[in-house]
Amino acid sequence: MLRLDGVHYTEGDFHLTADFALAPGERVAIIGPSGAGKSTLMDLIAGFRQPDRGRVIWQDRDITGDPPNRRPVAMLFQENNLFPHLDLARNLGLALHPDGRRPRGTDLHGIETALARVGLEGMAGRKPGQLSGGQQSRAALARVLLQARPILALDEPFAALGPALKAEMLALVAQVAGEIGALSLLITHDPQDARGFAARTVLIADGKAHPPQATEALFADPPPALRAYLGTA
């Protein structure tokens, strides 16, 4: 269980509160206006920001003070964060050896297996510039697979892709997350992404990350802040 226990974060005039729990294996969308705090919430969970007060708890262990590399979180960013001068084997190898050690033996086998799992079999020797945008997204997902962490945080990783390819990638993420039993958190601006991916959705608005609600019920009868965001107020 991931629990945000009375979390409060302040930066200048910005503030965000969160107090709710999410179960392992859930798929949860995070939606709200630009600047409301969606990425801030993800950063608090992943350890890139520290709350002013409150605790972040995973499986009954307080991880509030843990740095990102000790958190149970794998991040998938919009930019993919692939190094252009490294081939995919070296890029994915960083998930296993952050010190940059060249992957060998069983590491290479694991990398090839992860690439094959996302449809990039035989491409370990290619550099990111030799791949399409969709293939780069798949490579970034393969790296997350290698990390094998129980929380998968997706900060609009497929926003630059067309609708059909984005839907395909979200379906692949859902399948992969289901296989490893990961809690998946998807930041999105698109209600259709939330509906297609997540059983529950967290609305962030007016300085608060609201407790998750059933996605279909939330969009069927949106609160005023969500209606205003969707333009249906």
Secondary structure as UniProt FT lines:
FT   STRAND          2..11
FT   TURN            12..13
FT   STRAND          14..22
FT   TURN            24..25
FT   STRAND          27..31
FT   TURN            34..35
FT   HELIX           38..46
FT   STRAND          53..58
FT   TURN            59..60
FT   STRAND          61..62
FT   TURN            64..65
FT   HELIX           68..70
FT   STRAND          73..77
FT   TURN            78..81
FT   TURN            84..85
FT   HELIX           88..96
FT   TURN            98..99
FT   HELIX           106..117
FT   TURN            118..119
FT   TURN            121..122
FT   TURN            124..125
FT   HELIX           128..130
FT   HELIX           133..147
FT   STRAND          151..155
FT   TURN            157..160
FT   HELIX           163..180
FT   STRAND          183..187
FT   HELIX           191..197
FT   STRAND          200..205
FT   TURN            206..207
FT   STRAND          208..209
FT   STRAND          213..214
FT   HELIX           215..220
FT   HELIX           224..230
//
